[in-house]
Amino acid sequence: MHGFGLSNVKREAQEYMGDVDIKIKKNEFSVTVMLQERRQV
């Protein structure tokens, strides 16, 4: 992971049944975080 706390972001995304997509292109990178909403039954 890049080093800006992205390992923490990935861990939290997994906690919320989500995912992290990291794309690196030349000197740029983008991070997309997808989370699922927890609902109580």
mmCIF entry with sequence, helices, sheets and N, C-alpha, C, O atoms, coordinates in Angstrom:
data_MODEL
# 
_entry.id   MODEL 
# 
_entity.id                         1 
_entity.type                       polymer 
_entity.pdbx_number_of_molecules   1 
# 
_entity_poly.entity_id                      1 
_entity_poly.type                           'polypeptide(L)' 
_entity_poly.nstd_linkage                   no 
_entity_poly.nstd_monomer                   no 
_entity_poly.pdbx_seq_one_letter_code       MHGFGLSNVKREAQEYMGDVDIKIKKNEFSVTVMLQERRQV 
_entity_poly.pdbx_seq_one_letter_code_can   MHGFGLSNVKREAQEYMGDVDIKIKKNEFSVTVMLQERRQV 
_entity_poly.pdbx_strand_id                 A 
# 
loop_
_entity_poly_seq.entity_id 
_entity_poly_seq.num 
_entity_poly_seq.mon_id 
_entity_poly_seq.hetero 
1 1  MET n 
1 2  HIS n 
1 3  GLY n 
1 4  PHE n 
1 5  GLY n 
1 6  LEU n 
1 7  SER n 
1 8  ASN n 
1 9  VAL n 
1 10 LYS n 
1 11 ARG n 
1 12 GLU n 
1 13 ALA n 
1 14 GLN n 
1 15 GLU n 
1 16 TYR n 
1 17 MET n 
1 18 GLY n 
1 19 ASP n 
1 20 VAL n 
1 21 ASP n 
1 22 ILE n 
1 23 LYS n 
1 24 ILE n 
1 25 LYS n 
1 26 LYS n 
1 27 ASN n 
1 28 GLU n 
1 29 PHE n 
1 30 SER n 
1 31 VAL n 
1 32 THR n 
1 33 VAL n 
1 34 MET n 
1 35 LEU n 
1 36 GLN n 
1 37 GLU n 
1 38 ARG n 
1 39 ARG n 
1 40 GLN n 
1 41 VAL n 
# 
_struct_asym.id          A 
_struct_asym.entity_id   1 
# 
_struct_conf.conf_type_id            HELX_P 
_struct_conf.id                      HELX_P1 
_struct_conf.pdbx_PDB_helix_id       AA1 
_struct_conf.beg_label_comp_id       LEU 
_struct_conf.beg_label_asym_id       A 
_struct_conf.beg_label_seq_id        6 
_struct_conf.pdbx_beg_PDB_ins_code   ? 
_struct_conf.end_label_comp_id       GLU 
_struct_conf.end_label_asym_id       A 
_struct_conf.end_label_seq_id        15 
_struct_conf.pdbx_end_PDB_ins_code   ? 
_struct_conf.beg_auth_comp_id        LEU 
_struct_conf.beg_auth_asym_id        A 
_struct_conf.beg_auth_seq_id         6 
_struct_conf.end_auth_comp_id        GLU 
_struct_conf.end_auth_asym_id        A 
_struct_conf.end_auth_seq_id         15 
_struct_conf.pdbx_PDB_helix_class    1 
_struct_conf.details                 ? 
_struct_conf.pdbx_PDB_helix_length   10 
# 
_struct_conf_type.id          HELX_P 
_struct_conf_type.criteria    ? 
_struct_conf_type.reference   ? 
# 
_struct_sheet.id               AA1 
_struct_sheet.type             ? 
_struct_sheet.number_strands   2 
_struct_sheet.details          ? 
# 
_struct_sheet_order.sheet_id     AA1 
_struct_sheet_order.range_id_1   1 
_struct_sheet_order.range_id_2   2 
_struct_sheet_order.offset       ? 
_struct_sheet_order.sense        anti-parallel 
# 
loop_
_struct_sheet_range.sheet_id 
_struct_sheet_range.id 
_struct_sheet_range.beg_label_comp_id 
_struct_sheet_range.beg_label_asym_id 
_struct_sheet_range.beg_label_seq_id 
_struct_sheet_range.pdbx_beg_PDB_ins_code 
_struct_sheet_range.end_label_comp_id 
_struct_sheet_range.end_label_asym_id 
_struct_sheet_range.end_label_seq_id 
_struct_sheet_range.pdbx_end_PDB_ins_code 
_struct_sheet_range.beg_auth_comp_id 
_struct_sheet_range.beg_auth_asym_id 
_struct_sheet_range.beg_auth_seq_id 
_struct_sheet_range.end_auth_comp_id 
_struct_sheet_range.end_auth_asym_id 
_struct_sheet_range.end_auth_seq_id 
AA1 1 ASP A 19 ? LYS A 25 ? ASP A 19 LYS A 25 
AA1 2 GLU A 28 ? MET A 34 ? GLU A 28 MET A 34 
# 
loop_
_atom_site.group_PDB 
_atom_site.id 
_atom_site.type_symbol 
_atom_site.label_atom_id 
_atom_site.label_alt_id 
_atom_site.label_comp_id 
_atom_site.label_asym_id 
_atom_site.label_entity_id 
_atom_site.label_seq_id 
_atom_site.pdbx_PDB_ins_code 
_atom_site.Cartn_x 
_atom_site.Cartn_y 
_atom_site.Cartn_z 
_atom_site.occupancy 
_atom_site.B_iso_or_equiv 
_atom_site.pdbx_formal_charge 
_atom_site.auth_seq_id 
_atom_site.auth_comp_id 
_atom_site.auth_asym_id 
_atom_site.auth_atom_id 
_atom_site.pdbx_PDB_model_num 
ATOM 1   N N  . MET A 1 1  ? 0.830   -1.175 0.000   1.00 0.00 ? 1  MET A N  1 
ATOM 2   C CA . MET A 1 1  ? 0.000   0.000  0.000   1.00 0.00 ? 1  MET A CA 1 
ATOM 3   C C  . MET A 1 1  ? 0.881   1.246  0.000   1.00 0.00 ? 1  MET A C  1 
ATOM 4   O O  . MET A 1 1  ? 2.051   1.183  0.378   1.00 0.00 ? 1  MET A O  1 
ATOM 5   N N  . HIS A 1 2  ? 0.329   2.355  -0.415  1.00 0.00 ? 2  HIS A N  1 
ATOM 6   C CA . HIS A 1 2  ? 1.099   3.567  -0.681  1.00 0.00 ? 2  HIS A CA 1 
ATOM 7   C C  . HIS A 1 2  ? 1.758   4.167  0.551   1.00 0.00 ? 2  HIS A C  1 
ATOM 8   O O  . HIS A 1 2  ? 2.908   4.599  0.471   1.00 0.00 ? 2  HIS A O  1 
ATOM 9   N N  . GLY A 1 3  ? 1.085   4.208  1.664   1.00 0.00 ? 3  GLY A N  1 
ATOM 10  C CA . GLY A 1 3  ? 1.695   4.750  2.863   1.00 0.00 ? 3  GLY A CA 1 
ATOM 11  C C  . GLY A 1 3  ? 0.937   5.898  3.508   1.00 0.00 ? 3  GLY A C  1 
ATOM 12  O O  . GLY A 1 3  ? 1.389   6.429  4.522   1.00 0.00 ? 3  GLY A O  1 
ATOM 13  N N  . PHE A 1 4  ? -0.183  6.292  2.962   1.00 0.00 ? 4  PHE A N  1 
ATOM 14  C CA . PHE A 1 4  ? -0.989  7.369  3.540   1.00 0.00 ? 4  PHE A CA 1 
ATOM 15  C C  . PHE A 1 4  ? -2.109  6.797  4.410   1.00 0.00 ? 4  PHE A C  1 
ATOM 16  O O  . PHE A 1 4  ? -3.224  7.318  4.414   1.00 0.00 ? 4  PHE A O  1 
ATOM 17  N N  . GLY A 1 5  ? -1.811  5.734  5.141   1.00 0.00 ? 5  GLY A N  1 
ATOM 18  C CA . GLY A 1 5  ? -2.823  5.104  5.980   1.00 0.00 ? 5  GLY A CA 1 
ATOM 19  C C  . GLY A 1 5  ? -3.784  4.227  5.202   1.00 0.00 ? 5  GLY A C  1 
ATOM 20  O O  . GLY A 1 5  ? -4.855  3.886  5.703   1.00 0.00 ? 5  GLY A O  1 
ATOM 21  N N  . LEU A 1 6  ? -3.420  3.859  3.989   1.00 0.00 ? 6  LEU A N  1 
ATOM 22  C CA . LEU A 1 6  ? -4.334  3.076  3.161   1.00 0.00 ? 6  LEU A CA 1 
ATOM 23  C C  . LEU A 1 6  ? -4.546  1.671  3.704   1.00 0.00 ? 6  LEU A C  1 
ATOM 24  O O  . LEU A 1 6  ? -5.585  1.061  3.452   1.00 0.00 ? 6  LEU A O  1 
ATOM 25  N N  . SER A 1 7  ? -3.578  1.152  4.443   1.00 0.00 ? 7  SER A N  1 
ATOM 26  C CA . SER A 1 7  ? -3.801  -0.161 5.062   1.00 0.00 ? 7  SER A CA 1 
ATOM 27  C C  . SER A 1 7  ? -4.912  -0.056 6.102   1.00 0.00 ? 7  SER A C  1 
ATOM 28  O O  . SER A 1 7  ? -5.692  -0.994 6.272   1.00 0.00 ? 7  SER A O  1 
ATOM 29  N N  . ASN A 1 8  ? -4.990  1.081  6.801   1.00 0.00 ? 8  ASN A N  1 
ATOM 30  C CA . ASN A 1 8  ? -6.085  1.312  7.752   1.00 0.00 ? 8  ASN A CA 1 
ATOM 31  C C  . ASN A 1 8  ? -7.414  1.435  7.021   1.00 0.00 ? 8  ASN A C  1 
ATOM 32  O O  . ASN A 1 8  ? -8.429  0.910  7.478   1.00 0.00 ? 8  ASN A O  1 
ATOM 33  N N  . VAL A 1 9  ? -7.410  2.126  5.893   1.00 0.00 ? 9  VAL A N  1 
ATOM 34  C CA . VAL A 1 9  ? -8.628  2.282  5.088   1.00 0.00 ? 9  VAL A CA 1 
ATOM 35  C C  . VAL A 1 9  ? -9.100  0.917  4.604   1.00 0.00 ? 9  VAL A C  1 
ATOM 36  O O  . VAL A 1 9  ? -10.291 0.612  4.664   1.00 0.00 ? 9  VAL A O  1 
ATOM 37  N N  . LYS A 1 10 ? -8.176  0.103  4.129   1.00 0.00 ? 10 LYS A N  1 
ATOM 38  C CA . LYS A 1 10 ? -8.528  -1.227 3.634   1.00 0.00 ? 10 LYS A CA 1 
ATOM 39  C C  . LYS A 1 10 ? -9.109  -2.088 4.754   1.00 0.00 ? 10 LYS A C  1 
ATOM 40  O O  . LYS A 1 10 ? -10.091 -2.800 4.545   1.00 0.00 ? 10 LYS A O  1 
ATOM 41  N N  . ARG A 1 11 ? -8.513  -2.025 5.925   1.00 0.00 ? 11 ARG A N  1 
ATOM 42  C CA . ARG A 1 11 ? -8.998  -2.797 7.068   1.00 0.00 ? 11 ARG A CA 1 
ATOM 43  C C  . ARG A 1 11 ? -10.420 -2.373 7.442   1.00 0.00 ? 11 ARG A C  1 
ATOM 44  O O  . ARG A 1 11 ? -11.276 -3.223 7.689   1.00 0.00 ? 11 ARG A O  1 
ATOM 45  N N  . GLU A 1 12 ? -10.673 -1.072 7.483   1.00 0.00 ? 12 GLU A N  1 
ATOM 46  C CA . GLU A 1 12 ? -12.013 -0.585 7.822   1.00 0.00 ? 12 GLU A CA 1 
ATOM 47  C C  . GLU A 1 12 ? -13.026 -0.940 6.742   1.00 0.00 ? 12 GLU A C  1 
ATOM 48  O O  . GLU A 1 12 ? -14.172 -1.265 7.053   1.00 0.00 ? 12 GLU A O  1 
ATOM 49  N N  . ALA A 1 13 ? -12.624 -0.883 5.492   1.00 0.00 ? 13 ALA A N  1 
ATOM 50  C CA . ALA A 1 13 ? -13.527 -1.268 4.406   1.00 0.00 ? 13 ALA A CA 1 
ATOM 51  C C  . ALA A 1 13 ? -13.933 -2.730 4.560   1.00 0.00 ? 13 ALA A C  1 
ATOM 52  O O  . ALA A 1 13 ? -15.100 -3.075 4.375   1.00 0.00 ? 13 ALA A O  1 
ATOM 53  N N  . GLN A 1 14 ? -12.985 -3.579 4.894   1.00 0.00 ? 14 GLN A N  1 
ATOM 54  C CA . GLN A 1 14 ? -13.301 -4.993 5.095   1.00 0.00 ? 14 GLN A CA 1 
ATOM 55  C C  . GLN A 1 14 ? -14.246 -5.172 6.275   1.00 0.00 ? 14 GLN A C  1 
ATOM 56  O O  . GLN A 1 14 ? -15.122 -6.037 6.247   1.00 0.00 ? 14 GLN A O  1 
ATOM 57  N N  . GLU A 1 15 ? -14.072 -4.355 7.312   1.00 0.00 ? 15 GLU A N  1 
ATOM 58  C CA . GLU A 1 15 ? -14.945 -4.408 8.491   1.00 0.00 ? 15 GLU A CA 1 
ATOM 59  C C  . GLU A 1 15 ? -16.401 -4.127 8.102   1.00 0.00 ? 15 GLU A C  1 
ATOM 60  O O  . GLU A 1 15 ? -17.320 -4.689 8.698   1.00 0.00 ? 15 GLU A O  1 
ATOM 61  N N  . TYR A 1 16 ? -16.612 -3.263 7.109   1.00 0.00 ? 16 TYR A N  1 
ATOM 62  C CA . TYR A 1 16 ? -17.954 -2.910 6.660   1.00 0.00 ? 16 TYR A CA 1 
ATOM 63  C C  . TYR A 1 16 ? -18.339 -3.636 5.374   1.00 0.00 ? 16 TYR A C  1 
ATOM 64  O O  . TYR A 1 16 ? -19.162 -3.154 4.596   1.00 0.00 ? 16 TYR A O  1 
ATOM 65  N N  . MET A 1 17 ? -17.731 -4.802 5.167   1.00 0.00 ? 17 MET A N  1 
ATOM 66  C CA . MET A 1 17 ? -18.017 -5.644 4.001   1.00 0.00 ? 17 MET A CA 1 
ATOM 67  C C  . MET A 1 17 ? -17.856 -4.859 2.707   1.00 0.00 ? 17 MET A C  1 
ATOM 68  O O  . MET A 1 17 ? -18.651 -5.004 1.778   1.00 0.00 ? 17 MET A O  1 
ATOM 69  N N  . GLY A 1 18 ? -16.833 -4.036 2.655   1.00 0.00 ? 18 GLY A N  1 
ATOM 70  C CA . GLY A 1 18 ? -16.586 -3.210 1.482   1.00 0.00 ? 18 GLY A CA 1 
ATOM 71  C C  . GLY A 1 18 ? -15.290 -3.582 0.793   1.00 0.00 ? 18 GLY A C  1 
ATOM 72  O O  . GLY A 1 18 ? -14.738 -4.660 1.011   1.00 0.00 ? 18 GLY A O  1 
ATOM 73  N N  . ASP A 1 19 ? -14.819 -2.683 -0.032  1.00 0.00 ? 19 ASP A N  1 
ATOM 74  C CA . ASP A 1 19 ? -13.613 -2.934 -0.808  1.00 0.00 ? 19 ASP A CA 1 
ATOM 75  C C  . ASP A 1 19 ? -12.912 -1.609 -1.090  1.00 0.00 ? 19 ASP A C  1 
ATOM 76  O O  . ASP A 1 19 ? -13.526 -0.543 -1.062  1.00 0.00 ? 19 ASP A O  1 
ATOM 77  N N  . VAL A 1 20 ? -11.633 -1.701 -1.357  1.00 0.00 ? 20 VAL A N  1 
ATOM 78  C CA . VAL A 1 20 ? -10.826 -0.540 -1.714  1.00 0.00 ? 20 VAL A CA 1 
ATOM 79  C C  . VAL A 1 20 ? -10.162 -0.840 -3.048  1.00 0.00 ? 20 VAL A C  1 
ATOM 80  O O  . VAL A 1 20 ? -9.552  -1.894 -3.226  1.00 0.00 ? 20 VAL A O  1 
ATOM 81  N N  . ASP A 1 21 ? -10.285 0.084  -3.973  1.00 0.00 ? 21 ASP A N  1 
ATOM 82  C CA . ASP A 1 21 ? -9.644  -0.052 -5.283  1.00 0.00 ? 21 ASP A CA 1 
ATOM 83  C C  . ASP A 1 21 ? -8.607  1.059  -5.412  1.00 0.00 ? 21 ASP A C  1 
ATOM 84  O O  . ASP A 1 21 ? -8.938  2.241  -5.330  1.00 0.00 ? 21 ASP A O  1 
ATOM 85  N N  . ILE A 1 22 ? -7.354  0.669  -5.613  1.00 0.00 ? 22 ILE A N  1 
ATOM 86  C CA . ILE A 1 22 ? -6.267  1.638  -5.728  1.00 0.00 ? 22 ILE A CA 1 
ATOM 87  C C  . ILE A 1 22 ? -5.675  1.524  -7.122  1.00 0.00 ? 22 ILE A C  1 
ATOM 88  O O  . ILE A 1 22 ? -5.276  0.444  -7.556  1.00 0.00 ? 22 ILE A O  1 
ATOM 89  N N  . LYS A 1 23 ? -5.625  2.647  -7.813  1.00 0.00 ? 23 LYS A N  1 
ATOM 90  C CA . LYS A 1 23 ? -5.046  2.681  -9.158  1.00 0.00 ? 23 LYS A CA 1 
ATOM 91  C C  . LYS A 1 23 ? -3.878  3.652  -9.169  1.00 0.00 ? 23 LYS A C  1 
ATOM 92  O O  . LYS A 1 23 ? -3.981  4.773  -8.670  1.00 0.00 ? 23 LYS A O  1 
ATOM 93  N N  . ILE A 1 24 ? -2.775  3.213  -9.739  1.00 0.00 ? 24 ILE A N  1 
ATOM 94  C CA . ILE A 1 24 ? -1.579  4.043  -9.819  1.00 0.00 ? 24 ILE A CA 1 
ATOM 95  C C  . ILE A 1 24 ? -1.213  4.200  -11.292 1.00 0.00 ? 24 ILE A C  1 
ATOM 96  O O  . ILE A 1 24 ? -1.102  3.221  -12.030 1.00 0.00 ? 24 ILE A O  1 
ATOM 97  N N  . LYS A 1 25 ? -1.029  5.454  -11.703 1.00 0.00 ? 25 LYS A N  1 
ATOM 98  C CA . LYS A 1 25 ? -0.665  5.745  -13.085 1.00 0.00 ? 25 LYS A CA 1 
ATOM 99  C C  . LYS A 1 25 ? 0.339   6.882  -13.070 1.00 0.00 ? 25 LYS A C  1 
ATOM 100 O O  . LYS A 1 25 ? 0.016   8.008  -12.691 1.00 0.00 ? 25 LYS A O  1 
ATOM 101 N N  . LYS A 1 26 ? 1.537   6.583  -13.477 1.00 0.00 ? 26 LYS A N  1 
ATOM 102 C CA . LYS A 1 26 ? 2.645   7.546  -13.456 1.00 0.00 ? 26 LYS A CA 1 
ATOM 103 C C  . LYS A 1 26 ? 2.781   8.162  -12.073 1.00 0.00 ? 26 LYS A C  1 
ATOM 104 O O  . LYS A 1 26 ? 3.033   7.435  -11.112 1.00 0.00 ? 26 LYS A O  1 
ATOM 105 N N  . ASN A 1 27 ? 2.625   9.454  -11.937 1.00 0.00 ? 27 ASN A N  1 
ATOM 106 C CA . ASN A 1 27 ? 2.797   10.125 -10.651 1.00 0.00 ? 27 ASN A CA 1 
ATOM 107 C C  . ASN A 1 27 ? 1.480   10.400 -9.937  1.00 0.00 ? 27 ASN A C  1 
ATOM 108 O O  . ASN A 1 27 ? 1.436   11.214 -9.015  1.00 0.00 ? 27 ASN A O  1 
ATOM 109 N N  . GLU A 1 28 ? 0.407   9.732  -10.350 1.00 0.00 ? 28 GLU A N  1 
ATOM 110 C CA . GLU A 1 28 ? -0.903  9.940  -9.741  1.00 0.00 ? 28 GLU A CA 1 
ATOM 111 C C  . GLU A 1 28 ? -1.438  8.619  -9.213  1.00 0.00 ? 28 GLU A C  1 
ATOM 112 O O  . GLU A 1 28 ? -1.117  7.549  -9.728  1.00 0.00 ? 28 GLU A O  1 
ATOM 113 N N  . PHE A 1 29 ? -2.248  8.714  -8.192  1.00 0.00 ? 29 PHE A N  1 
ATOM 114 C CA . PHE A 1 29 ? -2.969  7.529  -7.758  1.00 0.00 ? 29 PHE A CA 1 
ATOM 115 C C  . PHE A 1 29 ? -4.367  7.939  -7.325  1.00 0.00 ? 29 PHE A C  1 
ATOM 116 O O  . PHE A 1 29 ? -4.595  9.060  -6.870  1.00 0.00 ? 29 PHE A O  1 
ATOM 117 N N  . SER A 1 30 ? -5.295  7.007  -7.475  1.00 0.00 ? 30 SER A N  1 
ATOM 118 C CA . SER A 1 30 ? -6.667  7.261  -7.039  1.00 0.00 ? 30 SER A CA 1 
ATOM 119 C C  . SER A 1 30 ? -7.108  6.110  -6.148  1.00 0.00 ? 30 SER A C  1 
ATOM 120 O O  . SER A 1 30 ? -6.686  4.966  -6.318  1.00 0.00 ? 30 SER A O  1 
ATOM 121 N N  . VAL A 1 31 ? -7.958  6.441  -5.207  1.00 0.00 ? 31 VAL A N  1 
ATOM 122 C CA . VAL A 1 31 ? -8.475  5.452  -4.270  1.00 0.00 ? 31 VAL A CA 1 
ATOM 123 C C  . VAL A 1 31 ? -9.992  5.543  -4.280  1.00 0.00 ? 31 VAL A C  1 
ATOM 124 O O  . VAL A 1 31 ? -10.562 6.618  -4.091  1.00 0.00 ? 31 VAL A O  1 
ATOM 125 N N  . THR A 1 32 ? -10.636 4.414  -4.499  1.00 0.00 ? 32 THR A N  1 
ATOM 126 C CA . THR A 1 32 ? -12.088 4.325  -4.427  1.00 0.00 ? 32 THR A CA 1 
ATOM 127 C C  . THR A 1 32 ? -12.434 3.390  -3.280  1.00 0.00 ? 32 THR A C  1 
ATOM 128 O O  . THR A 1 32 ? -11.944 2.262  -3.220  1.00 0.00 ? 32 THR A O  1 
ATOM 129 N N  . VAL A 1 33 ? -13.275 3.856  -2.377  1.00 0.00 ? 33 VAL A N  1 
ATOM 130 C CA . VAL A 1 33 ? -13.691 3.047  -1.234  1.00 0.00 ? 33 VAL A CA 1 
ATOM 131 C C  . VAL A 1 33 ? -15.181 2.781  -1.357  1.00 0.00 ? 33 VAL A C  1 
ATOM 132 O O  . VAL A 1 33 ? -15.977 3.708  -1.504  1.00 0.00 ? 33 VAL A O  1 
ATOM 133 N N  . MET A 1 34 ? -15.553 1.510  -1.297  1.00 0.00 ? 34 MET A N  1 
ATOM 134 C CA . MET A 1 34 ? -16.955 1.116  -1.370  1.00 0.00 ? 34 MET A CA 1 
ATOM 135 C C  . MET A 1 34 ? -17.327 0.423  -0.069  1.00 0.00 ? 34 MET A C  1 
ATOM 136 O O  . MET A 1 34 ? -16.648 -0.513 0.356   1.00 0.00 ? 34 MET A O  1 
ATOM 137 N N  . LEU A 1 35 ? -18.401 0.878  0.566   1.00 0.00 ? 35 LEU A N  1 
ATOM 138 C CA . LEU A 1 35 ? -18.857 0.315  1.833   1.00 0.00 ? 35 LEU A CA 1 
ATOM 139 C C  . LEU A 1 35 ? -20.312 -0.099 1.724   1.00 0.00 ? 35 LEU A C  1 
ATOM 140 O O  . LEU A 1 35 ? -21.096 0.505  0.992   1.00 0.00 ? 35 LEU A O  1 
ATOM 141 N N  . GLN A 1 36 ? -20.656 -1.139 2.466   1.00 0.00 ? 36 GLN A N  1 
ATOM 142 C CA . GLN A 1 36 ? -22.055 -1.542 2.545   1.00 0.00 ? 36 GLN A CA 1 
ATOM 143 C C  . GLN A 1 36 ? -22.630 -1.008 3.843   1.00 0.00 ? 36 GLN A C  1 
ATOM 144 O O  . GLN A 1 36 ? -21.972 -1.022 4.883   1.00 0.00 ? 36 GLN A O  1 
ATOM 145 N N  . GLU A 1 37 ? -23.841 -0.547 3.771   1.00 0.00 ? 37 GLU A N  1 
ATOM 146 C CA . GLU A 1 37 ? -24.506 -0.032 4.963   1.00 0.00 ? 37 GLU A CA 1 
ATOM 147 C C  . GLU A 1 37 ? -24.951 -1.199 5.836   1.00 0.00 ? 37 GLU A C  1 
ATOM 148 O O  . GLU A 1 37 ? -25.563 -2.156 5.360   1.00 0.00 ? 37 GLU A O  1 
ATOM 149 N N  . ARG A 1 38 ? -24.636 -1.100 7.109   1.00 0.00 ? 38 ARG A N  1 
ATOM 150 C CA . ARG A 1 38 ? -25.095 -2.120 8.049   1.00 0.00 ? 38 ARG A CA 1 
ATOM 151 C C  . ARG A 1 38 ? -26.515 -1.788 8.458   1.00 0.00 ? 38 ARG A C  1 
ATOM 152 O O  . ARG A 1 38 ? -26.821 -0.654 8.827   1.00 0.00 ? 38 ARG A O  1 
ATOM 153 N N  . ARG A 1 39 ? -27.374 -2.781 8.388   1.00 0.00 ? 39 ARG A N  1 
ATOM 154 C CA . ARG A 1 39 ? -28.768 -2.582 8.790   1.00 0.00 ? 39 ARG A CA 1 
ATOM 155 C C  . ARG A 1 39 ? -29.111 -3.576 9.882   1.00 0.00 ? 39 ARG A C  1 
ATOM 156 O O  . ARG A 1 39 ? -28.757 -4.752 9.802   1.00 0.00 ? 39 ARG A O  1 
ATOM 157 N N  . GLN A 1 40 ? -29.797 -3.100 10.890  1.00 0.00 ? 40 GLN A N  1 
ATOM 158 C CA . GLN A 1 40 ? -30.237 -3.988 11.959  1.00 0.00 ? 40 GLN A CA 1 
ATOM 159 C C  . GLN A 1 40 ? -31.554 -4.621 11.565  1.00 0.00 ? 40 GLN A C  1 
ATOM 160 O O  . GLN A 1 40 ? -32.438 -3.969 11.008  1.00 0.00 ? 40 GLN A O  1 
ATOM 161 N N  . VAL A 1 41 ? -31.667 -5.894 11.861  1.00 0.00 ? 41 VAL A N  1 
ATOM 162 C CA . VAL A 1 41 ? -32.888 -6.632 11.513  1.00 0.00 ? 41 VAL A CA 1 
ATOM 163 C C  . VAL A 1 41 ? -33.782 -6.726 12.705  1.00 0.00 ? 41 VAL A C  1 
ATOM 164 O O  . VAL A 1 41 ? -34.863 -7.310 12.622  1.00 0.00 ? 41 VAL A O  1 
# 
